[in-house]
Amino acid sequence: MTYGADRIYAEVSYVAYHFHWSPDAILDMEHAQRLRYVQEIAAINTRLNEER
């Protein structure tokens, strides 16, 4: 199974924006690990938005 380039760019951009990590460091992660960070960031953002 291949993972779409657009999806990879979106995930890398999302994590890099929020954690200020380099794209290379993010791309070096296994997909499952990168996806977990995406999910955790989304959960943090959801909690922050609900508190407002």
C-alpha distance matrix in Angstrom:
0.0 3.8 6.7 9.7 12.7 15.0 13.6 13.8 17.3 18.3 17.5 19.2 22.1 22.6 22.9 24.9 27.2 28.0 28.2 29.2 26.8 25.8 22.5 22.1 22.7 20.2 17.5 18.5 17.4 14.4 12.2 13.9 17.2 16.9 16.0 19.0 21.2 20.2 21.1 24.3 25.4 25.0 27.1 29.7 30.0 30.4 33.1 34.9 34.9 36.2 39.0 40.3
3.8 0.0 3.7 6.4 9.0 11.7 10.8 10.7 14.0 15.4 15.0 16.4 19.1 20.1 20.5 22.2 24.5 25.7 25.9 26.6 24.3 23.0 19.5 19.3 20.4 17.8 14.9 16.4 15.9 13.5 11.2 13.7 16.6 15.5 14.9 18.3 20.0 18.7 20.2 23.4 24.0 23.7 26.2 28.5 28.5 29.2 32.1 33.5 33.5 35.2 37.9 38.8
6.7 3.7 0.0 3.8 6.5 8.7 7.1 7.2 10.6 11.7 11.3 13.0 15.6 16.4 17.1 18.8 20.9 22.1 22.6 23.3 21.3 20.3 16.8 17.1 18.1 15.1 12.7 14.8 14.0 12.1 9.2 11.8 14.4 12.7 12.0 15.6 16.9 15.4 17.1 20.3 20.5 20.2 22.9 25.1 24.9 25.8 28.8 30.0 29.9 31.8 34.4 35.3
9.7 6.4 3.8 0.0 3.8 5.4 5.3 6.4 8.8 10.0 10.9 12.5 14.3 15.5 17.0 18.3 20.0 21.7 22.6 23.0 21.4 20.2 16.5 17.5 18.9 16.0 13.6 16.4 16.1 14.9 11.9 14.6 16.8 14.4 13.6 17.4 18.1 16.0 18.0 21.2 20.8 20.3 23.4 25.4 24.6 25.6 28.8 29.7 29.3 31.4 34.1 34.6
12.7 9.0 6.5 3.8 0.0 3.8 5.4 5.1 6.2 8.6 9.9 10.5 12.1 14.1 15.5 16.2 17.9 20.1 20.9 20.8 19.2 17.5 13.8 14.8 16.9 14.2 11.8 15.0 15.4 15.0 12.6 15.8 17.1 14.3 14.3 18.1 18.0 16.0 18.7 21.5 20.6 20.5 23.8 25.3 24.4 25.9 29.0 29.5 29.2 31.7 34.1 34.3
15.0 11.7 8.7 5.4 3.8 0.0 3.8 5.5 5.2 6.2 8.7 10.0 10.5 12.2 14.4 15.3 16.2 18.5 20.0 19.9 19.0 17.8 14.3 16.2 18.0 15.0 13.5 17.0 17.0 16.9 14.0 16.7 17.9 14.7 14.2 17.8 17.5 14.8 17.4 20.2 18.9 18.4 21.9 23.4 22.0 23.4 26.7 27.0 26.3 28.9 31.4 31.4
13.6 10.8 7.1 5.3 5.4 3.8 0.0 3.8 5.5 5.0 6.2 8.6 9.8 10.5 12.4 14.1 15.2 16.8 18.1 18.8 17.7 17.1 13.8 15.7 16.8 13.4 12.2 15.5 14.7 14.3 11.1 13.3 14.7 11.6 10.6 14.2 14.2 11.6 13.9 16.9 16.0 15.4 18.8 20.5 19.5 20.7 24.0 24.6 24.2 26.5 29.1 29.4
13.8 10.7 7.2 6.4 5.1 5.5 3.8 0.0 3.8 5.4 5.2 6.1 8.4 9.8 10.8 12.0 14.0 15.6 16.3 16.6 15.0 14.0 10.5 12.1 13.2 10.0 8.5 11.9 11.5 11.6 9.0 12.0 12.7 9.5 9.8 13.4 13.0 11.1 14.1 16.6 15.8 16.1 19.3 20.6 20.1 21.8 24.7 25.2 25.3 27.7 29.9 30.5
17.3 14.0 10.6 8.8 6.2 5.2 5.5 3.8 0.0 3.8 5.5 5.2 5.9 8.4 10.1 10.3 11.8 14.2 15.3 14.9 13.9 12.6 9.2 11.6 13.3 10.5 9.5 13.3 13.5 14.5 12.3 15.1 15.2 11.6 12.2 15.5 14.3 12.2 15.5 17.6 15.9 16.3 19.9 20.7 19.6 21.7 24.6 24.5 24.5 27.3 29.4 29.4
18.3 15.4 11.7 10.0 8.6 6.2 5.0 5.4 3.8 0.0 3.8 5.6 5.2 6.0 8.7 9.9 10.4 12.4 14.1 14.5 14.2 13.9 11.1 14.0 14.9 11.6 11.6 15.3 14.7 15.4 12.8 14.8 14.9 11.2 10.9 13.9 12.6 9.8 12.8 15.1 13.2 13.0 16.7 17.6 16.2 18.1 21.2 21.2 20.9 23.7 25.9 26.0
17.5 15.0 11.3 10.9 9.9 8.7 6.2 5.2 5.5 3.8 0.0 3.8 5.5 5.1 6.3 8.5 9.9 10.9 12.0 13.0 12.2 12.4 9.9 12.5 12.5 8.9 9.4 12.7 11.4 12.2 9.7 11.4 11.2 7.5 7.4 10.3 9.0 6.6 10.0 12.1 10.7 11.2 14.6 15.6 15.0 17.0 19.7 20.1 20.4 22.9 24.9 25.5
19.2 16.4 13.0 12.5 10.5 10.0 8.6 6.1 5.2 5.6 3.8 0.0 3.8 5.5 5.4 5.9 8.4 10.1 10.4 10.5 9.2 8.8 6.1 9.0 9.4 6.2 7.0 10.5 10.2 12.0 10.6 12.8 11.8 8.0 9.6 12.1 10.0 8.8 12.5 13.8 12.1 13.6 16.8 17.1 16.6 19.2 21.6 21.5 22.2 25.0 26.6 27.0
22.1 19.1 15.6 14.3 12.1 10.5 9.8 8.4 5.9 5.2 5.5 3.8 0.0 3.8 5.6 5.1 5.9 8.6 10.0 9.6 9.6 9.5 7.5 11.1 11.8 9.2 10.5 13.9 13.8 15.8 14.2 16.1 15.0 11.2 12.2 14.4 11.8 10.0 13.6 14.6 12.1 13.2 16.7 16.5 15.4 18.2 20.7 20.0 20.4 23.5 25.0 25.0
22.6 20.1 16.4 15.5 14.1 12.2 10.5 9.8 8.4 6.0 5.1 5.5 3.8 0.0 3.8 5.6 5.3 6.4 8.6 9.6 10.2 11.4 10.1 13.5 13.2 10.2 12.2 15.2 14.2 15.8 14.0 15.1 13.8 10.2 10.5 12.0 9.4 7.1 10.4 11.2 8.5 9.4 13.0 12.8 11.7 14.4 16.9 16.4 16.9 19.9 21.5 21.7
22.9 20.5 17.1 17.0 15.5 14.4 12.4 10.8 10.1 8.7 6.3 5.4 5.6 3.8 0.0 3.8 5.5 5.3 5.8 7.4 7.2 9.1 8.6 11.6 10.4 7.5 10.4 12.8 11.6 13.7 12.6 13.4 11.4 8.1 9.4 10.3 7.0 6.3 9.9 9.8 7.6 10.0 12.8 12.3 12.3 15.3 17.1 16.8 18.0 20.8 22.0 22.6
24.9 22.2 18.8 18.3 16.2 15.3 14.1 12.0 10.3 9.9 8.5 5.9 5.1 5.6 3.8 0.0 3.8 5.6 5.4 4.7 4.9 6.2 6.4 9.8 9.2 7.5 10.3 12.8 12.7 15.5 14.9 16.3 14.0 10.8 12.8 13.8 10.4 10.1 13.7 13.4 10.8 13.3 16.1 15.1 14.7 18.1 19.8 18.8 20.1 23.2 24.0 24.3
27.2 24.5 20.9 20.0 17.9 16.2 15.2 14.0 11.8 10.4 9.9 8.4 5.9 5.3 5.5 3.8 0.0 3.8 5.9 5.5 7.7 9.4 9.8 13.4 13.0 11.3 13.9 16.6 16.2 18.8 17.8 18.9 16.8 13.5 14.7 15.5 12.0 11.0 14.1 13.6 10.3 12.3 15.3 13.8 12.7 16.2 17.9 16.4 17.4 20.8 21.5 21.3
28.0 25.7 22.1 21.7 20.1 18.5 16.8 15.6 14.2 12.4 10.9 10.1 8.6 6.4 5.3 5.6 3.8 0.0 3.8 5.8 8.2 11.1 12.0 15.1 13.8 12.0 15.2 17.3 16.2 18.6 17.7 18.1 15.7 12.9 13.8 13.7 10.1 9.6 12.1 10.8 7.5 10.1 12.4 10.4 9.9 13.6 14.8 13.5 15.0 18.2 18.6 18.9
28.2 25.9 22.6 22.6 20.9 20.0 18.1 16.3 15.3 14.1 12.0 10.4 10.0 8.6 5.8 5.4 5.9 3.8 0.0 3.8 5.4 9.0 10.8 13.3 11.3 10.2 13.8 15.2 14.3 17.1 17.0 17.3 14.3 12.1 13.9 13.4 9.6 10.5 13.1 11.3 8.9 12.3 14.1 12.0 12.6 16.2 16.9 15.8 17.9 20.8 20.9 21.6
29.2 26.6 23.3 23.0 20.8 19.9 18.8 16.6 14.9 14.5 13.0 10.5 9.6 9.6 7.4 4.7 5.5 5.8 3.8 0.0 3.8 6.6 9.0 11.7 10.4 10.2 13.5 15.0 15.1 18.3 18.4 19.4 16.5 14.0 16.2 16.3 12.6 13.2 16.3 14.9 12.4 15.4 17.6 15.6 15.6 19.3 20.2 18.7 20.6 23.7 23.8 24.0
26.8 24.3 21.3 21.4 19.2 19.0 17.7 15.0 13.9 14.2 12.2 9.2 9.6 10.2 7.2 4.9 7.7 8.2 5.4 3.8 0.0 3.8 6.5 8.4 6.6 6.9 10.3 11.4 11.8 15.2 15.8 17.1 14.2 11.8 14.7 15.0 11.7 12.8 16.1 15.0 13.2 16.4 18.6 17.1 17.6 21.1 22.1 21.2 23.1 26.0 26.3 26.9
25.8 23.0 20.3 20.2 17.5 17.8 17.1 14.0 12.6 13.9 12.4 8.8 9.5 11.4 9.1 6.2 9.4 11.1 9.0 6.6 3.8 0.0 3.8 5.4 5.3 6.5 8.7 10.1 11.6 15.1 15.9 17.9 15.3 12.8 15.9 17.0 14.0 14.8 18.4 17.9 16.1 19.0 21.5 20.4 20.6 23.9 25.3 24.4 26.0 29.1 29.6 30.0
22.5 19.5 16.8 16.5 13.8 14.3 13.8 10.5 9.2 11.1 9.9 6.1 7.5 10.1 8.6 6.4 9.8 12.0 10.8 9.0 6.5 3.8 0.0 3.8 5.5 5.1 6.0 8.5 10.2 13.3 13.5 16.1 14.2 11.3 14.2 16.0 13.5 13.7 17.4 17.8 16.1 18.4 21.3 20.8 20.8 23.8 25.7 25.1 26.3 29.3 30.3 30.6
22.1 19.3 17.1 17.5 14.8 16.2 15.7 12.1 11.6 14.0 12.5 9.0 11.1 13.5 11.6 9.8 13.4 15.1 13.3 11.7 8.4 5.4 3.8 0.0 3.8 5.4 5.0 6.1 9.0 12.2 13.3 16.1 14.2 12.0 15.4 17.1 15.1 15.9 19.5 19.7 18.7 21.2 23.8 23.4 23.8 26.8 28.4 28.1 29.5 32.3 33.3 33.9
22.7 20.4 18.1 18.9 16.9 18.0 16.8 13.2 13.3 14.9 12.5 9.4 11.8 13.2 10.4 9.2 13.0 13.8 11.3 10.4 6.6 5.3 5.5 3.8 0.0 3.8 5.5 5.2 7.0 10.7 12.3 14.4 11.8 10.2 13.8 14.8 12.7 14.3 17.6 17.4 16.7 19.6 21.7 21.2 22.1 25.1 26.4 26.2 28.0 30.6 31.4 32.3
20.2 17.8 15.1 16.0 14.2 15.0 13.4 10.0 10.5 11.6 8.9 6.2 9.2 10.2 7.5 7.5 11.3 12.0 10.2 10.2 6.9 6.5 5.1 5.4 3.8 0.0 3.8 5.4 5.5 8.8 9.5 11.6 9.3 6.8 10.3 11.7 9.7 10.8 14.2 14.5 13.9 16.4 18.8 18.7 19.4 22.1 23.8 23.8 25.4 27.9 29.0 30.0
17.5 14.9 12.7 13.6 11.8 13.5 12.2 8.5 9.5 11.6 9.4 7.0 10.5 12.2 10.4 10.3 13.9 15.2 13.8 13.5 10.3 8.7 6.0 5.0 5.5 3.8 0.0 3.8 5.3 7.7 8.4 11.5 10.3 8.0 11.2 13.4 12.2 12.8 16.2 17.1 16.7 18.7 21.3 21.7 22.2 24.7 26.6 26.9 28.1 30.6 32.0 32.9
18.5 16.4 14.8 16.4 15.0 17.0 15.5 11.9 13.3 15.3 12.7 10.5 13.9 15.2 12.8 12.8 16.6 17.3 15.2 15.0 11.4 10.1 8.5 6.1 5.2 5.4 3.8 0.0 3.8 6.6 9.0 11.6 9.9 9.0 12.6 14.1 13.3 14.8 17.7 18.3 18.4 20.8 22.9 23.2 24.3 26.7 28.3 28.7 30.3 32.6 33.8 35.0
17.4 15.9 14.0 16.1 15.4 17.0 14.7 11.5 13.5 14.7 11.4 10.2 13.8 14.2 11.6 12.7 16.2 16.2 14.3 15.1 11.8 11.6 10.2 9.0 7.0 5.5 5.3 3.8 0.0 3.8 6.2 8.1 6.1 5.9 9.4 10.6 10.2 12.1 14.6 15.2 15.9 18.2 20.0 20.6 22.0 24.1 25.6 26.4 28.0 30.0 31.3 32.8
14.4 13.5 12.1 14.9 15.0 16.9 14.3 11.6 14.5 15.4 12.2 12.0 15.8 15.8 13.7 15.5 18.8 18.6 17.1 18.3 15.2 15.1 13.3 12.2 10.7 8.8 7.7 6.6 3.8 0.0 3.8 5.5 5.4 6.3 8.6 10.0 11.1 12.6 14.5 15.7 17.0 18.7 20.3 21.5 23.0 24.6 26.2 27.5 29.0 30.6 32.3 34.0
12.2 11.2 9.2 11.9 12.6 14.0 11.1 9.0 12.3 12.8 9.7 10.6 14.2 14.0 12.6 14.9 17.8 17.7 17.0 18.4 15.8 15.9 13.5 13.3 12.3 9.5 8.4 9.0 6.2 3.8 0.0 3.8 5.5 5.1 6.0 8.5 10.0 10.5 12.2 14.2 15.4 16.5 18.4 20.1 21.1 22.4 24.5 25.9 26.9 28.6 30.5 32.1
13.9 13.7 11.8 14.6 15.8 16.7 13.3 12.0 15.1 14.8 11.4 12.8 16.1 15.1 13.4 16.3 18.9 18.1 17.3 19.4 17.1 17.9 16.1 16.1 14.4 11.6 11.5 11.6 8.1 5.5 3.8 0.0 3.8 5.5 5.1 6.1 8.8 9.8 10.4 12.3 14.3 15.3 16.4 18.4 20.0 20.9 22.6 24.4 25.6 26.9 28.8 30.8
17.2 16.6 14.4 16.8 17.1 17.9 14.7 12.7 15.2 14.9 11.2 11.8 15.0 13.8 11.4 14.0 16.8 15.7 14.3 16.5 14.2 15.3 14.2 14.2 11.8 9.3 10.3 9.9 6.1 5.4 5.5 3.8 0.0 3.8 5.4 5.1 6.5 8.8 9.9 10.6 12.5 14.4 15.4 16.7 18.6 20.0 21.3 22.8 24.5 25.9 27.4 29.4
16.9 15.5 12.7 14.4 14.3 14.7 11.6 9.5 11.6 11.2 7.5 8.0 11.2 10.2 8.1 10.8 13.5 12.9 12.1 14.0 11.8 12.8 11.3 12.0 10.2 6.8 8.0 9.0 5.9 6.3 5.1 5.5 3.8 0.0 3.8 5.4 5.2 6.4 8.8 10.0 10.8 12.5 14.4 15.5 16.7 18.5 20.3 21.4 22.7 24.6 26.2 27.7
16.0 14.9 12.0 13.6 14.3 14.2 10.6 9.8 12.2 10.9 7.4 9.6 12.2 10.5 9.4 12.8 14.7 13.8 13.9 16.2 14.7 15.9 14.2 15.4 13.8 10.3 11.2 12.6 9.4 8.6 6.0 5.1 5.4 3.8 0.0 3.8 5.4 5.0 6.2 8.6 9.9 10.6 12.4 14.3 15.3 16.4 18.5 20.1 21.0 22.6 24.6 26.2
19.0 18.3 15.6 17.4 18.1 17.8 14.2 13.4 15.5 13.9 10.3 12.1 14.4 12.0 10.3 13.8 15.5 13.7 13.4 16.3 15.0 17.0 16.0 17.1 14.8 11.7 13.4 14.1 10.6 10.0 8.5 6.1 5.1 5.4 3.8 0.0 3.8 5.4 5.0 6.2 8.6 9.8 10.5 12.3 14.2 15.2 16.6 18.4 19.9 21.1 22.8 24.9
21.2 20.0 16.9 18.1 18.0 17.5 14.2 13.0 14.3 12.6 9.0 10.0 11.8 9.4 7.0 10.4 12.0 10.1 9.6 12.6 11.7 14.0 13.5 15.1 12.7 9.7 12.2 13.3 10.2 11.1 10.0 8.8 6.5 5.2 5.4 3.8 0.0 3.8 5.4 5.0 6.1 8.5 9.8 10.5 12.2 14.1 15.4 16.5 18.2 19.9 21.3 23.0
20.2 18.7 15.4 16.0 16.0 14.8 11.6 11.1 12.2 9.8 6.6 8.8 10.0 7.1 6.3 10.1 11.0 9.6 10.5 13.2 12.8 14.8 13.7 15.9 14.3 10.8 12.8 14.8 12.1 12.6 10.5 9.8 8.8 6.4 5.0 5.4 3.8 0.0 3.8 5.5 5.3 6.2 8.7 10.0 10.6 12.3 14.4 15.5 16.5 18.4 20.2 21.6
21.1 20.2 17.1 18.0 18.7 17.4 13.9 14.1 15.5 12.8 10.0 12.5 13.6 10.4 9.9 13.7 14.1 12.1 13.1 16.3 16.1 18.4 17.4 19.5 17.6 14.2 16.2 17.7 14.6 14.5 12.2 10.4 9.9 8.8 6.2 5.0 5.4 3.8 0.0 3.8 5.5 5.1 6.2 8.7 9.9 10.5 12.4 14.3 15.3 16.5 18.6 20.4
24.3 23.4 20.3 21.2 21.5 20.2 16.9 16.6 17.6 15.1 12.1 13.8 14.6 11.2 9.8 13.4 13.6 10.8 11.3 14.9 15.0 17.9 17.8 19.7 17.4 14.5 17.1 18.3 15.2 15.7 14.2 12.3 10.6 10.0 8.6 6.2 5.0 5.5 3.8 0.0 3.8 5.4 5.0 6.2 8.6 9.8 10.7 12.4 14.2 15.4 16.8 18.9
25.4 24.0 20.5 20.8 20.6 18.9 16.0 15.8 15.9 13.2 10.7 12.1 12.1 8.5 7.6 10.8 10.3 7.5 8.9 12.4 13.2 16.1 16.1 18.7 16.7 13.9 16.7 18.4 15.9 17.0 15.4 14.3 12.5 10.8 9.9 8.6 6.1 5.3 5.5 3.8 0.0 3.8 5.4 5.1 6.2 8.5 9.9 10.6 12.2 14.2 15.5 17.0
25.0 23.7 20.2 20.3 20.5 18.4 15.4 16.1 16.3 13.0 11.2 13.6 13.2 9.4 10.0 13.3 12.3 10.1 12.3 15.4 16.4 19.0 18.4 21.2 19.6 16.4 18.7 20.8 18.2 18.7 16.5 15.3 14.4 12.5 10.6 9.8 8.5 6.2 5.1 5.4 3.8 0.0 3.8 5.5 5.1 6.1 8.7 9.9 10.5 12.2 14.3 15.7
27.1 26.2 22.9 23.4 23.8 21.9 18.8 19.3 19.9 16.7 14.6 16.8 16.7 13.0 12.8 16.1 15.3 12.4 14.1 17.6 18.6 21.5 21.3 23.8 21.7 18.8 21.3 22.9 20.0 20.3 18.4 16.4 15.4 14.4 12.4 10.5 9.8 8.7 6.2 5.0 5.4 3.8 0.0 3.8 5.4 5.0 6.2 8.6 9.9 10.6 12.5 14.7
29.7 28.5 25.1 25.4 25.3 23.4 20.5 20.6 20.7 17.6 15.6 17.1 16.5 12.8 12.3 15.1 13.8 10.4 12.0 15.6 17.1 20.4 20.8 23.4 21.2 18.7 21.7 23.2 20.6 21.5 20.1 18.4 16.7 15.5 14.3 12.3 10.5 10.0 8.7 6.2 5.1 5.5 3.8 0.0 3.8 5.4 5.2 6.2 8.6 10.0 10.8 12.9
30.0 28.5 24.9 24.6 24.4 22.0 19.5 20.1 19.6 16.2 15.0 16.6 15.4 11.7 12.3 14.7 12.7 9.9 12.6 15.6 17.6 20.6 20.8 23.8 22.1 19.4 22.2 24.3 22.0 23.0 21.1 20.0 18.6 16.7 15.3 14.2 12.2 10.6 9.9 8.6 6.2 5.1 5.4 3.8 0.0 3.8 5.5 5.1 6.1 8.6 10.0 11.0
30.4 29.2 25.8 25.6 25.9 23.4 20.7 21.8 21.7 18.1 17.0 19.2 18.2 14.4 15.3 18.1 16.2 13.6 16.2 19.3 21.1 23.9 23.8 26.8 25.1 22.1 24.7 26.7 24.1 24.6 22.4 20.9 20.0 18.5 16.4 15.2 14.1 12.3 10.5 9.8 8.5 6.1 5.0 5.4 3.8 0.0 3.8 5.5 5.2 6.1 8.7 10.2
33.1 32.1 28.8 28.8 29.0 26.7 24.0 24.7 24.6 21.2 19.7 21.6 20.7 16.9 17.1 19.8 17.9 14.8 16.9 20.2 22.1 25.3 25.7 28.4 26.4 23.8 26.6 28.3 25.6 26.2 24.5 22.6 21.3 20.3 18.5 16.6 15.4 14.4 12.4 10.7 9.9 8.7 6.2 5.2 5.5 3.8 0.0 3.8 5.5 5.1 6.3 9.0
34.9 33.5 30.0 29.7 29.5 27.0 24.6 25.2 24.5 21.2 20.1 21.5 20.0 16.4 16.8 18.8 16.4 13.5 15.8 18.7 21.2 24.4 25.1 28.1 26.2 23.8 26.9 28.7 26.4 27.5 25.9 24.4 22.8 21.4 20.1 18.4 16.5 15.5 14.3 12.4 10.6 9.9 8.6 6.2 5.1 5.5 3.8 0.0 3.8 5.5 5.2 6.7
34.9 33.5 29.9 29.3 29.2 26.3 24.2 25.3 24.5 20.9 20.4 22.2 20.4 16.9 18.0 20.1 17.4 15.0 17.9 20.6 23.1 26.0 26.3 29.5 28.0 25.4 28.1 30.3 28.0 29.0 26.9 25.6 24.5 22.7 21.0 19.9 18.2 16.5 15.3 14.2 12.2 10.5 9.9 8.6 6.1 5.2 5.5 3.8 0.0 3.8 5.4 5.4
36.2 35.2 31.8 31.4 31.7 28.9 26.5 27.7 27.3 23.7 22.9 25.0 23.5 19.9 20.8 23.2 20.8 18.2 20.8 23.7 26.0 29.1 29.3 32.3 30.6 27.9 30.6 32.6 30.0 30.6 28.6 26.9 25.9 24.6 22.6 21.1 19.9 18.4 16.5 15.4 14.2 12.2 10.6 10.0 8.6 6.1 5.1 5.5 3.8 0.0 3.8 5.5
39.0 37.9 34.4 34.1 34.1 31.4 29.1 29.9 29.4 25.9 24.9 26.6 25.0 21.5 22.0 24.0 21.5 18.6 20.9 23.8 26.3 29.6 30.3 33.3 31.4 29.0 32.0 33.8 31.3 32.3 30.5 28.8 27.4 26.2 24.6 22.8 21.3 20.2 18.6 16.8 15.5 14.3 12.5 10.8 10.0 8.7 6.3 5.2 5.4 3.8 0.0 3.8
40.3 38.8 35.3 34.6 34.3 31.4 29.4 30.5 29.4 26.0 25.5 27.0 25.0 21.7 22.6 24.3 21.3 18.9 21.6 24.0 26.9 30.0 30.6 33.9 32.3 30.0 32.9 35.0 32.8 34.0 32.1 30.8 29.4 27.7 26.2 24.9 23.0 21.6 20.4 18.9 17.0 15.7 14.7 12.9 11.0 10.2 9.0 6.7 5.4 5.5 3.8 0.0
